[in-house]
Amino acid sequence: MTTLFFAPYQMNCKTAGCAPDNTRTQHYRHPMHSNKNFNTPPANIIKGEKGYELQLSLPGFSKENINIQVAENTLNIEGRINPTVSENEKVLRKEFSSKDFKRSFTIGDVLDANTIDAAFQNGILSIKIAFKPTPEPQKPNTIEVK
């Protein structure tokens, strides 16, 4: 789970000592980011004037295969790809495969979970979350003494 604004809840490459600060890692192939059943797709997190934009790289997925839910200040994103080989076909060579993925992000108190907007284009899932409106400062209330 990752927190939006953004101290990661789970360990990342930097905190686990996998790579020095100035190097990049291949997130699809790194053992911390994938297991037998699920991938953790790489994400870009962009802070703008109106809120955050979260971008996930999801090649091979379609918007019908992606499920996004918000529960208890947690944004959950899941994806599932169905096999493309029918039962009467035989795979002679398999050099790549796509795994299902799950990714969670904690939505902080400054973000409005009711304003989440998602779009999927060219293998990039873009999720926009607006900041909560800033409350106006309360004017002092004068109380008359009787």
C-alpha positions as CSV (number, residue, x, y, z in Angstrom):
1,M,0.0,0.0,0.0
2,T,1.3,3.4,-0.9
3,T,0.3,6.7,0.7
4,L,-0.7,9.6,-1.5
5,F,1.8,12.3,-0.6
6,F,3.8,9.9,-0.4
7,A,5.5,7.9,2.3
8,P,5.3,4.3,1.1
9,Y,3.6,1.9,3.4
10,Q,5.3,-1.1,1.8
11,M,9.1,-1.3,1.4
12,N,10.5,0.0,-1.8
13,C,13.9,-0.5,-3.5
14,K,15.5,2.4,-1.7
15,T,14.5,1.3,1.8
16,A,15.2,-2.3,1.2
17,G,18.8,-1.5,0.0
18,C,18.2,-3.1,-3.5
19,A,19.7,-0.2,-5.4
20,P,21.6,3.0,-4.6
21,D,19.6,6.2,-4.6
22,N,20.9,7.2,-8.1
23,T,20.0,4.1,-10.0
24,R,16.7,2.8,-11.4
25,T,15.3,-0.7,-11.1
26,Q,13.2,-2.7,-13.5
27,H,10.0,-2.9,-11.5
28,Y,8.4,-5.6,-13.5
29,R,11.3,-7.9,-13.0
30,H,12.4,-7.0,-9.5
31,P,11.5,-9.7,-6.9
32,M,10.1,-7.2,-4.4
33,H,7.6,-6.0,-7.0
34,S,6.2,-9.3,-8.3
35,N,5.4,-12.7,-7.1
36,K,3.8,-15.9,-8.6
37,N,0.4,-14.4,-8.8
38,F,0.6,-10.6,-9.0
39,N,2.6,-7.8,-10.6
40,T,3.0,-4.4,-9.1
41,P,2.9,-2.0,-12.1
42,P,5.1,1.1,-11.9
43,A,3.3,4.3,-10.9
44,N,4.0,8.0,-11.5
45,I,2.5,10.3,-8.8
46,I,2.1,13.9,-9.9
47,K,1.1,16.8,-7.6
48,G,-0.7,19.6,-9.3
49,E,-2.5,22.7,-8.3
50,K,-5.9,21.0,-8.0
51,G,-4.8,17.6,-6.7
52,Y,-2.8,14.5,-7.4
53,E,-2.6,12.5,-10.6
54,L,-1.7,8.8,-10.3
55,Q,-0.5,7.1,-13.5
56,L,0.0,3.4,-13.8
57,S,1.6,1.6,-16.8
58,L,-0.6,-1.3,-17.8
59,P,0.4,-2.6,-21.2
60,G,-1.9,-5.3,-22.5
61,F,-4.8,-4.4,-20.3
62,S,-8.1,-2.9,-21.4
63,K,-10.4,-0.7,-19.3
64,E,-12.8,-3.6,-18.9
65,N,-10.1,-5.6,-17.1
66,I,-9.4,-2.9,-14.5
67,N,-11.3,-2.5,-11.2
68,I,-10.9,0.6,-9.0
69,Q,-12.5,0.9,-5.6
70,V,-12.3,3.3,-2.6
71,A,-12.9,1.9,0.8
72,E,-11.9,3.5,4.2
73,N,-9.5,6.1,2.6
74,T,-7.8,3.4,0.5
75,L,-7.7,3.4,-3.3
76,N,-7.6,-0.2,-4.5
77,I,-6.7,-0.9,-8.1
78,E,-6.9,-4.4,-9.5
79,G,-6.5,-5.8,-13.0
80,R,-6.9,-9.2,-14.5
81,I,-6.0,-10.5,-18.0
82,N,-7.8,-13.6,-19.3
83,P,-5.6,-16.1,-21.3
84,T,-5.8,-15.5,-25.1
85,V,-5.1,-19.2,-26.0
86,S,-8.1,-21.4,-26.5
87,E,-8.3,-25.0,-25.2
88,N,-7.8,-26.5,-28.7
89,E,-4.6,-24.5,-29.3
90,K,-1.1,-25.5,-28.2
91,V,1.5,-23.0,-27.1
92,L,4.9,-23.9,-28.8
93,R,6.9,-21.1,-27.2
94,K,6.0,-18.7,-24.5
95,E,8.4,-15.7,-24.0
96,F,6.2,-13.4,-22.1
97,S,3.1,-13.6,-19.9
98,S,0.9,-11.1,-18.2
99,K,0.0,-11.4,-14.6
100,D,-2.8,-10.0,-12.6
101,F,-2.0,-7.0,-10.5
102,K,-3.2,-5.3,-7.3
103,R,-2.1,-2.0,-6.0
104,S,-3.3,0.1,-3.0
105,F,-2.8,3.7,-2.1
106,T,-3.9,5.5,1.1
107,I,-5.8,8.7,0.4
108,G,-4.9,11.3,3.0
109,D,-7.0,13.8,4.8
110,V,-6.3,16.6,2.2
111,L,-7.7,14.6,-0.7
112,D,-11.4,14.3,-1.6
113,A,-12.3,10.6,-2.2
114,N,-15.6,11.7,-3.8
115,T,-13.8,13.5,-6.7
116,I,-11.8,10.6,-8.1
117,D,-11.8,10.5,-11.9
118,A,-10.1,7.7,-13.9
119,A,-9.2,7.4,-17.6
120,F,-7.4,4.7,-19.6
121,Q,-5.6,5.4,-22.8
122,N,-2.7,3.7,-24.7
123,G,-1.9,1.4,-21.7
124,I,-1.7,4.2,-19.1
125,L,-4.3,4.4,-16.4
126,S,-4.6,8.0,-15.1
127,I,-6.5,8.6,-11.9
128,K,-7.0,12.2,-10.7
129,I,-7.9,13.0,-7.1
130,A,-8.7,16.6,-6.1
131,F,-7.7,18.3,-2.9
132,K,-10.5,18.9,-0.4
133,P,-11.6,22.6,-0.5
134,T,-9.9,24.6,2.2
135,P,-12.4,25.7,4.8
136,E,-12.7,29.4,5.2
137,P,-11.4,30.8,8.5
138,Q,-14.2,31.2,11.0
139,K,-15.0,34.8,11.8
140,P,-14.8,35.7,15.5
141,N,-18.2,35.6,17.1
142,T,-18.9,38.6,19.4
143,I,-21.1,37.7,22.4
144,E,-23.1,40.4,24.0
145,V,-22.9,40.5,27.8
146,K,-26.3,41.1,29.5
